[in-house]
Structure formats: structure tokens, C-alpha cells
Amino acid sequence: MSPTQLISNRREQQSVRLWLELLRCAKTQEMLLGKRLRKKFGHSLTRFDALSQLYRADQMTLSITALAERLLASTSKNITGLIDRMGDDGLVERRPNPDDRRSFIVSLTRKGRTLFEKMATEHGHWVGEGFAGLSAKELRSMQSSMIRLREHLEQDD
């Protein structure tokens, strides 16, 4: 018996199937994007995500804690190691936080900003290719539905 057959309510079965499909789609897209970023730029999706969060931050600077909380592509485990390696590559600068001597702030360097802008352009093309099988109307509908779902889930949080 499959796990969804253990659920007697038809709507719950459908919800579980949809949730599993969302996970499969997200995992597949994440894997494909990660492969492409690594092949073309030699960087992981996690690095791209960190660069993206810093790029969007006020003055392209965040505390390590704030950066870890904003990461989408990975867990924030070993964020210090990630930042150290990105610093060694000249993509970010890490310095003591003037407001809290126990923590650090991370800033995007010019090299990091330039790399991110190149990566973001390609990333946008690749994401677009991933959704090419859907019409513009389907994309808008799915996005609207996903926003409503996320907002509903956040209310339960």
C-alpha cells in the first residue's frame, strides 16, 4: 500500500501528491541549476545564493547571522566556513561588527558583485528554460497559487 493510500480523505491525498511533486520539481531544478553554475562558473548554488543575498542587502552588507537566515539554497550550517572560503576567493570581505564585537559583518567585494551579476544573468536564462513548458498564463496562475499557499502556511507558523 502506498503512503497516499493510507490517507482516506481524497483532498488530503491530492494535497500530499501535490506537495511531493513540488518537492521533486524544486529538487530537480536546484540540481540542474547547481550543475550549470558549477560547470560555467566553478561555484555552487549555495555560493550563488550567498552572493545574491548580499547583493540585495542594504549597502551589500549583512551580519553572518542575517546572511544565514536569508539563505534559500542550503541550510546555514557551516556559514562561517562558506564565508571564509568566499573571502579567500576575494568575493566577500569579513570584518568585526562595530555594534557587536562578538559577531562579524560580511560585505560583497567588487569582484563578488561582478561575478554575481554574470551568474545572475545566466541563472535567469536557465530558470526560464526550466519553465519553458508552461504558458505565460500558467506561470502567472502557478505563481499566484504558490503565493497564496505560502501566505497560508506562514499564518500557521
Secondary structure, DSSP 8 states (H G I E B T S, - for coil): --GGGG---HHHHHHHHHHHHHHHHHHHHHHHHHHHHHHHHS--HHHHHHHHHHHHSGGGEEEHHHHHHH--SS--TTHHHHHHHHHHTTSEEEEEETTEEEEEEEEE-HHHHHHHHHHHHHHHHHHHHHTTTS-HHHHHHHHHHHHHHHHHHHHH-
